[in-house]
Amino acid sequence: MESEFNFDVLIIGTGSAGLMNALQLDDKLEVALIAKDKILEGSSYYAQGGISAVLDKSDNFSTHINDTLIAGDQLGNIKAIEFMVHEAPHSISLLEDYGVEFTKKNNHYHLTTEGGHTKRRVAHIADRTGKYVQDGLKDKVLNKSNISIFEDSIAVDLLTKNGVCYGAYILDKKTNKVCTFNAKNTVLATGGASKVYLYTSNPDTSTGDGIAMAFRSGCKVVNMEFTQFHPTCLYHPHAKSFLITEAMRGEGAKLRLPNGDLFMKKYDDREEMAPRDIVARAIDAEMKINGFDHVYLDITFKEKKWIEKRFPTINEKCKSFGIDISKDYIPVVPAAHYTCGGVDTDLDAKTSIKNLYAIGEVAHTGVHGANRMASNSLLECIVFAKSCAIAINKSAIKNQKETFKPWDASRVSASKEMVVVKHLWDEIRRLMWNFVGIVRSDKRLYLAQKRLEQIQIEINDYYSKYLVNNDLIELRNLAETASIIVKSALLRQESRGLHYNEDHIHKNQVLENTEIEK
């Protein structure tokens, strides 16, 4: 690989947001797509549920907007929500133009419902929506001559000067060489940060890279205390991060204790269809009260053939672990799932740094508020990737380039102490799970903050002495992002949405956003 590249647009991340953004950019622009792993690896690919949009006559925009606001505990940005909801039907059509075929019944979209929705408005493709969306977008991207793809590459830091972004330093993981990517416009599409927690539904790539890099460059990062814990991840020693989609509860599945008792009625009148924060806390409470390692999800009332058709992926995965979901309850446990806060942006995905954009889970557009409503995430990716591309198309040619020095590794050496990186990685994730989890307290948050400050000192010392590699870059970003989450959680002295603090159980109705800046 060369040591220096020049592009009109640098997109860091190849999830649904990154791929859609690349496709919507003007063909005259030279575009670089940076994939941390292979092009399809990331949270988008594993999304099961679907994309929410008003596609049925019984539904309307006002209801979708209101449902989103309620799920977000009234903390969502109404302008951003209205923009997203009104763009949703067109986003479905746009994906279909790119070859994505949604599940239909009698020539109509087969719409399902999930937590927080009062209408059936989730368009899906069986239970692998993310995979099929990614496949469709990837095929189109590969046919575009103006798009260059760099797989197995991870961003180290952004290239910024006087409040303007000019690209990024990128590590080629195969050669372990850091290259300079100069760009007139840079788009962060790096995904979320749920790997800061010990138990997560996310793939290994979700280490908060974009959030950490933007923060180090001076970007405003907002509402990072709102980490969504998905209520139902498969509980099995070999299942790793396998999610049991909320659409299953949308089809009537019930949560049960090991003795078979139902329990959601005690926590919310909407029972299994309550927003995710409520369901996750309910499961967490029952596990702590009773000393359970997990609870169960029951869909055994459905016929085997129906299950095989509606949830083929989940059915096969559970079967591989000896669980017949047409007869057996599914063992489930909450896990960190989605980052509702992020790099603050406007409706065009512009950040507080000129020529730097953020789209997808890395961004804080304001549409999720204090809790994301199910299946609004892929929608957000598509809608804001398009608005971002429109903004770039208008300005990309005018933007100026800046020259940066090549990456200097002359004063550092290869590490012989990678065990330190492994230990700190594990310590951060356990610390966050135990002290900054589903239920929090001031004492635990302050303890986490104190230890993270020390860990960051250790990491920065290590970073200054040794050659960078993927694990060290991720560790540095993981620690930075974890620290931002804790600082944000301490600022929000109330319990709202995904942030529940035993010492501040009431809403204060005052603080809208927590803002963290370097």
ZAMARGU-4260 file (C-alpha; in steps of 0.2 Angstrom, whole numbers, plus 5000, padded with zeros to 4 digits):
<rodrens>
0) 5000/5000/5000 | 5006/5018/4996 | 5010/5029/5011 | 4999/5044/5005 | 4982/5045/4996
5) 4971/5059/4990 | 4952/5059/4989 | 4937/5070/4988 | 4928/5061/5001 | 4934/5049/5015
10) 4921/5038/5022 | 4927/5028/5038 | 4915/5013/5040 | 4906/5002/5028 | 4889/4998/5037
15) 4873/5004/5030 | 4876/5022/5033 | 4894/5022/5025 | 4888/5012/5010 | 4872/5022/5007
20) 4882/5038/5008 | 4895/5032/4996 | 4881/5028/4983 | 4873/5044/4985 | 4888/5054/4982
25) 4891/5062/4965 | 4900/5051/4952 | 4913/5065/4949 | 4919/5063/4967 | 4934/5051/4971
30) 4928/5041/4986 | 4938/5031/4999 | 4928/5018/5009 | 4938/5012/5025 | 4932/4995/5031
35) 4939/4990/5048 | 4937/4972/5044 | 4929/4965/5028 | 4917/4976/5020 | 4901/4969/5027
40) 4907/4966/5045 | 4899/4977/5057 | 4883/4980/5067 | 4872/4983/5051 | 4875/4966/5044
45) 4868/4958/5060 | 4853/4968/5062 | 4838/4956/5062 | 4822/4967/5065 | 4819/4979/5051
50) 4816/4997/5046 | 4802/5007/5052 | 4792/5017/5040 | 4773/5023/5037 | 4768/5010/5024
55) 4751/5006/5029 | 4734/5016/5027 | 4730/5013/5046 | 4747/5022/5051 | 4752/5040/5049
60) 4768/5051/5051 | 4761/5059/5067 | 4759/5042/5076 | 4777/5037/5071 | 4783/5054/5077
65) 4774/5052/5093 | 4779/5034/5096 | 4797/5039/5094 | 4796/5054/5106 | 4788/5043/5119
70) 4801/5029/5117 | 4814/5042/5119 | 4807/5048/5135 | 4802/5065/5127 | 4820/5070/5124
75) 4821/5068/5106 | 4824/5082/5094 | 4807/5085/5086 | 4814/5093/5070 | 4826/5078/5067
80) 4812/5065/5071 | 4800/5074/5059 | 4813/5074/5045 | 4818/5056/5048 | 4799/5050/5048
85) 4794/5059/5033 | 4809/5052/5023 | 4806/5034/5029 | 4794/5028/5015 | 4806/5035/5002
90) 4821/5027/5010 | 4812/5010/5008 | 4809/5014/4990 | 4828/5019/4988 | 4834/5003/4995
95) 4822/4993/4983 | 4830/5003/4969 | 4847/4996/4975 | 4840/4978/4974 | 4834/4975/4992
100) 4818/4965/4992 | 4807/4966/5007 | 4796/4952/5013 | 4779/4954/5006 | 4762/4945/5008
105) 4749/4947/4994 | 4760/4960/4986 | 4760/4971/5001 | 4774/4974/5014 | 4773/4961/5028
110) 4774/4974/5042 | 4778/4969/5060 | 4778/4978/5076 | 4791/4980/5090 | 4793/4988/5107
115) 4787/5006/5107 | 4777/5005/5091 | 4758/5007/5092 | 4756/5002/5073 | 4763/4988/5062
120) 4776/4998/5053 | 4792/4988/5053 | 4797/4982/5035 | 4809/4967/5036 | 4817/4953/5026
125) 4813/4938/5036 | 4824/4940/5052 | 4840/4945/5043 | 4836/4963/5037 | 4853/4970/5040
130) 4862/4956/5029 | 4851/4959/5014 | 4852/4978/5015 | 4871/4976/5016 | 4872/4964/5002
135) 4861/4975/4991 | 4871/4991/4995 | 4888/4982/4993 | 4884/4975/4976 | 4880/4993/4970
140) 4896/5000/4978 | 4907/4987/4970 | 4901/4993/4953 | 4905/5011/4955 | 4922/5016/4947
145) 4924/5031/4958 | 4924/5021/4975 | 4940/5013/4981 | 4938/5001/4995 | 4951/4998/5009
150) 4948/4983/5019 | 4956/4977/5035 | 4960/4996/5039 | 4957/5005/5055 | 4958/5024/5057
155) 4971/5030/5070 | 4966/5049/5071 | 4958/5063/5061 | 4969/5075/5052 | 4963/5092/5059
160) 4970/5110/5059 | 4961/5126/5065 | 4944/5118/5067 | 4944/5110/5050 | 4946/5091/5045
165) 4957/5086/5031 | 4956/5067/5032 | 4964/5054/5043 | 4979/5043/5047 | 4974/5025/5043
170) 4983/5009/5048 | 4984/4995/5036 | 4981/4980/5047 | 4989/4968/5035 | 5006/4978/5034
175) 5004/4987/5050 | 5009/5003/5041 | 5000/5019/5044 | 4995/5029/5029 | 4990/5047/5026
180) 4972/5049/5018 | 4970/5067/5013 | 4952/5071/5010 | 4942/5087/5006 | 4927/5079/5016
185) 4928/5066/5030 | 4913/5055/5035 | 4913/5045/5051 | 4902/5030/5049 | 4911/5020/5062
190) 4896/5013/5072 | 4893/5012/5091 | 4903/5008/5106 | 4894/4994/5115 | 4910/4984/5116
195) 4915/4995/5131 | 4903/4982/5140 | 4908/4964/5145 | 4891/4958/5138 | 4885/4965/5121
200) 4875/4960/5106 | 4888/4970/5095 | 4902/4963/5084 | 4920/4965/5089 | 4922/4981/5078
205) 4910/4992/5090 | 4924/5000/5100 | 4919/5018/5099 | 4933/5023/5087 | 4924/5037/5078
210) 4917/5045/5094 | 4935/5044/5102 | 4943/5052/5087 | 4930/5065/5085 | 4932/5069/5104
215) 4951/5070/5103 | 4949/5082/5088 | 4938/5094/5098 | 4920/5088/5092 | 4906/5090/5104
220) 4900/5073/5110 | 4882/5072/5117 | 4871/5061/5128 | 4883/5046/5129 | 4875/5040/5146
225) 4861/5033/5135 | 4868/5015/5131 | 4853/5004/5126 | 4854/4987/5133 | 4844/4975/5122
230) 4833/4964/5133 | 4835/4947/5124 | 4852/4940/5119 | 4854/4922/5118 | 4861/4915/5134
235) 4873/4901/5130 | 4892/4899/5133 | 4895/4897/5115 | 4883/4909/5107 | 4894/4924/5109
240) 4884/4940/5104 | 4868/4932/5096 | 4853/4943/5097 | 4835/4937/5098 | 4826/4950/5089
245) 4812/4961/5097 | 4801/4956/5082 | 4798/4940/5091 | 4790/4949/5106 | 4781/4959/5092
250) 4773/4942/5086 | 4768/4938/5104 | 4782/4930/5112 | 4782/4931/5132 | 4796/4933/5145
255) 4795/4920/5158 | 4805/4915/5174 | 4813/4898/5176 | 4797/4892/5184 | 4787/4898/5169
260) 4779/4913/5178 | 4776/4928/5168 | 4782/4944/5175 | 4782/4959/5164 | 4764/4965/5170
265) 4772/4970/5186 | 4783/4983/5177 | 4773/4990/5163 | 4755/4989/5156 | 4762/4986/5139
270) 4771/4971/5146 | 4783/4963/5133 | 4780/4978/5121 | 4786/4991/5132 | 4801/5001/5126
275) 4818/4992/5128 | 4824/5002/5143 | 4809/4996/5153 | 4810/4978/5148 | 4829/4977/5151
280) 4827/4984/5168 | 4813/4972/5172 | 4824/4957/5167 | 4839/4964/5177 | 4828/4966/5192
285) 4821/4949/5192 | 4838/4941/5189 | 4845/4951/5204 | 4830/4948/5216 | 4830/4929/5212
290) 4849/4926/5209 | 4845/4920/5191 | 4858/4920/5177 | 4845/4922/5164 | 4826/4922/5160
295) 4817/4914/5146 | 4807/4919/5130 | 4793/4909/5125 | 4786/4907/5107 | 4781/4889/5109
300) 4763/4893/5105 | 4767/4896/5087 | 4767/4882/5075 | 4784/4875/5070 | 4782/4879/5051
305) 4777/4897/5055 | 4793/4899/5066 | 4804/4892/5053 | 4797/4904/5040 | 4796/4920/5051
310) 4812/4917/5061 | 4824/4905/5051 | 4840/4912/5057 | 4836/4912/5075 | 4828/4895/5073
315) 4843/4887/5065 | 4855/4896/5078 | 4845/4889/5093 | 4844/4872/5085 | 4863/4872/5084
320) 4864/4873/5103 | 4850/4860/5105 | 4836/4872/5108 | 4820/4868/5098 | 4811/4885/5100
325) 4794/4877/5094 | 4795/4867/5110 | 4808/4875/5122 | 4809/4892/5130 | 4824/4902/5124
330) 4836/4907/5138 | 4840/4926/5136 | 4849/4940/5145 | 4851/4959/5142 | 4867/4965/5134
335) 4874/4982/5128 | 4866/4985/5111 | 4866/5002/5105 | 4874/5019/5108 | 4860/5033/5107
340) 4872/5047/5110 | 4887/5051/5100 | 4895/5065/5089 | 4883/5079/5088 | 4877/5083/5071
345) 4864/5094/5062 | 4851/5087/5049 | 4865/5087/5035 | 4876/5076/5047 | 4888/5091/5049
350) 4898/5091/5066 | 4906/5105/5075 | 4922/5103/5065 | 4921/5109/5047 | 4921/5096/5033
355) 4919/5082/5046 | 4902/5073/5045 | 4895/5059/5056 | 4881/5047/5051 | 4874/5031/5058
360) 4876/5025/5076 | 4892/5036/5079 | 4881/5051/5077 | 4869/5060/5088 | 4856/5067/5077
365) 4843/5068/5091 | 4831/5056/5084 | 4833/5043/5098 | 4832/5054/5113 | 4834/5045/5129
370) 4830/5028/5121 | 4830/5022/5103 | 4813/5014/5097 | 4816/4998/5088 | 4820/4998/5070
375) 4823/5017/5069 | 4842/5013/5068 | 4843/5007/5050 | 4831/5020/5045 | 4842/5034/5053
380) 4857/5027/5044 | 4848/5028/5027 | 4840/5045/5029 | 4855/5054/5036 | 4868/5046/5024
385) 4858/5053/5010 | 4856/5071/5018 | 4875/5070/5021 | 4879/5066/5003 | 4868/5080/4997
390) 4877/5092/5008 | 4894/5085/5002 | 4889/5086/4984 | 4886/5104/4985 | 4902/5108/4994
395) 4915/5095/4990 | 4923/5103/4975 | 4925/5120/4984 | 4934/5113/4999 | 4953/5115/5000
400) 4966/5101/5004 | 4979/5103/5017 | 4996/5094/5017 | 5001/5084/5033 | 5017/5075/5037
405) 5018/5056/5035 | 5015/5046/5051 | 5032/5046/5061 | 5036/5029/5069 | 5054/5032/5071
410) 5054/5034/5090 | 5044/5019/5095 | 5047/5001/5095 | 5037/4985/5094 | 5029/4980/5110
415) 5034/4964/5119 | 5021/4967/5132 | 5004/4965/5123 | 4998/4956/5139 | 4995/4973/5146
420) 4984/4978/5132 | 4974/4962/5134 | 4972/4965/5153 | 4967/4983/5152 | 4954/4979/5138
425) 4946/4966/5150 | 4947/4977/5165 | 4938/4992/5156 | 4924/4980/5150 | 4921/4972/5167
430) 4922/4989/5176 | 4909/4996/5164 | 4897/4981/5166 | 4898/4981/5185 | 4898/5000/5188
435) 4890/5008/5173 | 4877/4996/5168 | 4858/4995/5167 | 4856/5002/5185 | 4869/5014/5191
440) 4873/5024/5207 | 4884/5040/5211 | 4896/5030/5221 | 4899/5017/5207 | 4900/5030/5194
445) 4914/5040/5204 | 4923/5024/5207 | 4923/5020/5188 | 4928/5038/5184 | 4943/5037/5195
450) 4949/5020/5189 | 4947/5025/5171 | 4957/5041/5173 | 4972/5029/5179 | 4969/5017/5165
455) 4970/5031/5152 | 4987/5037/5159 | 4993/5019/5158 | 4987/5018/5140 | 4994/5034/5134
460) 5011/5030/5141 | 5010/5013/5132 | 5004/5022/5116 | 5019/5034/5116 | 5032/5020/5117
465) 5026/5007/5105 | 5021/5004/5087 | 5002/5005/5085 | 4992/4990/5080 | 4974/4986/5079
470) 4972/4981/5098 | 4981/4996/5104 | 4971/5008/5094 | 4955/5000/5099 | 4960/5000/5118
475) 4964/5018/5117 | 4947/5022/5109 | 4938/5010/5121 | 4945/5019/5136 | 4941/5036/5129
480) 4923/5032/5125 | 4921/5023/5142 | 4927/5039/5151 | 4915/5050/5141 | 4900/5038/5145
485) 4904/5040/5164 | 4906/5059/5163 | 4890/5060/5154 | 4881/5049/5167 | 4887/5059/5181
490) 4881/5075/5173 | 4863/5068/5171 | 4857/5068/5189 | 4840/5061/5185 | 4833/5044/5179
495) 4827/5045/5161 | 4826/5033/5147 | 4841/5021/5147 | 4850/5030/5161 | 4844/5024/5178
500) 4852/5031/5194 | 4847/5024/5211 | 4852/5041/5218 | 4842/5051/5206 | 4826/5041/5202
505) 4815/5056/5197 | 4816/5067/5181 | 4822/5084/5183 | 4814/5091/5167 | 4829/5103/5165
510) 4844/5095/5157 | 4841/5092/5138 | 4858/5086/5133 | 4874/5081/5142 | 4889/5089/5132
515) 4906/5083/5133 | 4921/5092/5125 | 4939/5090/5126
</rodrens>
